[in-house]
Amino acid sequence: MDIVPLIDRIGENPTAALFGLITGVIFGVAAQRSRFCLRAATVEFARGMMKDKVAVWLLTFSTAVVWVQGAQILGLLETSEARMMAVPGSWSGAIIGGLLFGAGMVLARGCSGRLLVLAATGNLRSVVSGLIFAVVAQMSLTGWLAPLRDRLAAMWITSGGRNMDLLAALHLPREAGLVIGLAIALLALELSRRNRIGFSRLVFASGVGFAAAVGYGLTHALSQVAFEPVQTESLTFTGPSANTLMFFLDRNSVLEFDIGLVPGVVLGSFLAALVSKELKFQGFEGPTPMRNAMIGAVLMGFGGMLAGGCAIGAGVSGGSIFAGTAWLALFCMWVGGMSMDVILGGRGQPAHV
């Protein structure tokens, strides 16, 4: 794909933002129609069920792995210098941040990506939670919470100045990543068959994973021709939410992939809900859900920044390139989410929300 004419026409930074917008729209449409959410999958699993929420999550994850690993095998993509892989990862951050994020998404009744999708369809609870999430993420990045995040992250970091490539660490060939992705996809399809999930929802669930591959592909293509250094990256919402917030608060902010991503998700989710006639205003059902949602948003904002990514950033984008800390963070998010659901006793926390 020759993107040089586009760069010559609008510039490198606007091109990066446009690529973020495209990636976000694909994710927004697919996530809204498939009802993809890590929180819903963990709650369902914690209650001893392997139904549609788990199946949708597994299909999304496996699709991202298959597309990204397949593109690497074909020489169309190189993620060794991706943002998550090219810098040291934090094992302690993945553990602590993953547990906090997992607990927070259950309290808030949605992971950060799901909150963004719901906010675009009129869910005022998600608007409030999403704003708190973005503010706390920014505080954890450069504000008052940054020193605490730095101390926790520095407790145990990866060696060699880079994140760990799990496939390389296990001495597995690159093709093993594709095989793992296909195996998970088969499990997801079997669960989908048992739960009679419709073809349309399966396509959109796959579309969420495909969006992660699109993000990597577009930013990689830009990195090959841009004059200024451009990092290969994809879907994640902790850093982009904070950056998008600051973009509208700081006149000196510049366009980048992150700045296009969040508006793209909002636009895609809104259009999908509009077409399916699912737009409607929703608020808090009472003081307890409001309190839990606000606490959950705080935990996700700090936890996601500490873990190096959210349920999408670490759980899908990072997992698809087999970044070691991303897989650990994802595991801890599952543990944190299931533990919080057990603590709450499942009260007021329907798996379908």
N, C-alpha and C positions, 0 to 999 in steps of 0.2 A: 504494500500500500504506500503510494507516494503522497506524503503529507507536506512536502516542501512548498508546493503552491499555496496551500492553506496557511502555512506559517508566514510566507512572504506577504500574504494578503492581510492577515489580522495580527500577526506577531506570535511569539512563542508563549507568553503568559496567557493571552486569551485562548490560544489553541489548547493549552493544558486545561483551562477552565471549561472549555467546550467539551473536551474529552470526559471531564468529570461529570458534566451535565448529562452526556449521553449514557455513561455508566449508571448514573443515578436514576435516570428515567427508566432504563431497563429493569433495574432492581425494584424501583417503586411500583411499577406495573405488576411485575411478577410476584413480589412479596404481598401486595394487596390482594391479588386474586388467589394466591395459594395459602394465605394466612400463615406464612412461615414465621416461626418464632422459637428461639431456643428455650425461652421460659416455659412455653406451653409444652414442649417436648419433655423437659426435665420434670415438670409437675406430673405429667401423664406417666412417665417412667417411675417416679417416686411412689405413685399409687398402684404400682404393680401391673401397669397396662402397657402394651405395645401396639398402639392404635395409630390413627391417622397423623397425629402431631409428630410422633416419633418417626413415622414413615416419611413424612414431608421433610423433616430435618435431615434424615439420612440421605434422601435423594438429592437435596440441595448440596450437602457436603460432598457427596460422591461425584456429582456432576462437576463441581468446581475442580476436584482433584483430577478427574479424567480429562477435562479440557486443558487444564494448565500443564499437567504432566505430558499429555499427548502433544501439545504444542512444543514443549521442550525437546521431546524425542525427535520431532520433525525439524528441529532447528528454527522454528518460528518465534521462539521466545526463550529468553535467558533470565532466570530469576536469581542467579547467584549474587547479583548486585542489587537486588530489591531492597527497599528501605529496611524491612524487618530482618533481612538476612545479612546485610552488609555492616551492621553495627553490633556491639556486644549485647547479648540478651541477658535478662535477669531471671534466674531461677526463683529467687526469693520473691521478686515482684510478680512472677507468674502464679506462684502459690497463693500469696496473700491477696494480691489483686484479683485473681480469679475467684477465690472464695468470697471476697467482698462483692464482686460484681454479680456472682451467681445469687447470693442472698438478696442483693438489691433488686435484681430483675423480678424476683418473686414478689417482693414487697410492692414494687411499682406496677406489677401485673403486666410486664412487657420488657423485653430487652431494649437497648437503645434504638436499634433499627426498627423494631416493631412500634415503639413510641412515636418515632418520626412518621411512620406510615399512618398510624391511627390519627395523629395530629392533623395530617393533611386531609383526613376524611371527616373532620369536625369533632374529634374527641378532645374536649377541653381539658380533661384530666391529663392526657398525654402532652398537651401544649405546656401546661404548668410543669409537669415532670421533666419534659424535654429541656425547658429553659433552665431549670435547676441543674440538670445534668450538664449542660453546656457551661454554665458558670463555674461549677465545681471542677469540671475538667480543665478549664482555663486557670483556675486557682492552683490546681495540681501541676500544671505545666510551668507557669511562670509566677504564680502568686504566692500567697501565704502558706499553702499546703505543699509547695514545691520542695522545701527542705526536708519535710517528712518523707515525701515520696522518694527523694534522692537517697536518704539514709536507708530506707527499706529496700530499695532496689540494689543498693551497693553491698548488701549483706552476702549475696551469692550470685556471681555473674558467670557467664560462659567464658571459657578460655580461648585464647588465640585472637582476641580482638574482634570476633565475629559471633553471630548466633550459630547454634549447632544445626547442621543439616542432618536430619535423622537418618536419611537413606545412606549418606556417606559414613556416618558414625557406626551404622550397623553393617557396613561393607556390602550393601545391596546395590545392584545395578539400577540405573535410572528407570529402566522398564518396570521395576518392582513397584514404583509409585503408581503407575498406570494400572497394574494388576490389583493393587490394594483398592484403588478407586472403583474398579469394575466389580470387585467382590462386595464392597459396601453397597454399590448400586443394585446388585442382584438381591441382597438382603432387603433393601428398601422396596424393590419391586414386589418381592414376595409378601412383605407386610402390607403393601398397597393392595395386592390382590385379595389378601385375607380380609381387609377392611373395606373392600369395594370402593376404593377411591377412584373418582372419575378421571377420565383421560385428560380433560382440560386442566384439572388441578395438578396432575402429574407434570404436564408440560410447563405450567407456570412455576412449580417447585423447582424444576430443572432450570428454568430461566433465572432464578435467583443465583444458582451456582454459576451459570453461564455469564452473568453480569460480573462476577469476580474475575473470570478469565478475560472478559472484554477490557476491564480496567487495566489488568496487567499488560494485555496486548497493545492497547493504545498508548500507555505511558512508556512502554518499551520502545515502540516505534518512534515516539517523540524524542526519547533519550539518544537515539542513534543519529539524529540529524540536528538537534538543537545546539546552538552556539554555547549557551549557558548550561551547566550541569543540571540534568533532570533525573530524578530518582524513579525507578520502576516501582509502582505501587498500585493498590487497588482499593476495593471497598473496605472502609472502616469508618466508624462514626465518633469515636472519642475525640481524637485530634481535630478532624474536620468540623465537628460541632463547635468546638472552642474557637477554631480559626474563623469559621463563618460568623460567629458572634462578634469577634473582634473586627472582622472586615467591615461590619456595619457601624462599629463604634470608633474605629480609627481611620482617619482619612488617608493615612500613609500606607495602609494595607494594599497588597498587590494581588492580582488575580493569580490563581494556581488551581491545580486539580481539585484540591479540597473545597475550594470556594464554589466550584460548579457542582460538586457531588451532592451536597445537602439540598440545594434548591431543585436539583434534578429528581431526587427521591420524592420531594414534596409534590412536584409537578406530575410525576408518573403516578403516584398514589392517588392524587386528586382526580386525574383523568380516568383512571381505572374505576374508582368509586363512582364517578359521575356517570360513566357509561353503564355500569351495573346497577345504578340507582341505589347506592349504599351510602350516600352522603347524609349525615345527620349529626346534629349537635348532641353531645353527651357530656355530663359533668360528673362530679363526685357523688357517690351514693350516701355519704355520711362522713362524720369526722374521722372515724377510724381508717377507712380507705384513703382519705386525704392525707392523714398523718403518715400512713405506711408508704404511700406513693412518694411523698417528699423525702422521707428517710431513704427509701430505695433509690431515688434519683441521686442523692448524695453519695451513697455507697457505690453506685455504678460509675459516677463521674470520677471519683478518686480511684476506685478499683480498676476501671478500664485503663486509665492513664498509667497506673502502676504496673498493670499486667502487660502493657505494650499493645493493647488492642481490646476491642469489645467482643461481643458474641459473634459479630461479623468479621471484624478486623483480625482477631486472633483465631476465632472459631472456624471461619471459612477461608478468608484470604491467606492468613498465615498457615493454616492447616494444609491448604492446597499446595504450598511450596515446601512442606515438611520442615518448617522452622521448629526447632526443638522446644523453645519456650512457648510457642503458640499452642502446640499440642498439650503441654503441661497446663497452660492457662485454661484451655478448653476443658480439660478433665476437671480442673478445680472449679470451673463455673458449673459444671454438672453437679459436682459434690455440694457446692455452696447452695445451688438452687434446690436440690432435693432435700438437703438438711433444713433449709428454711421452711419448706413446705411441710416437713414433718413437725417442726417446731410450732407452726401455725395450726397444725392439725387439719389442714385443707380448708379451714373456715374462710368463706368469702373469697376463695381463690379458684374459681372455675377454670378448668384447663383450656377452655375454648376462647377465653378472652385474649 
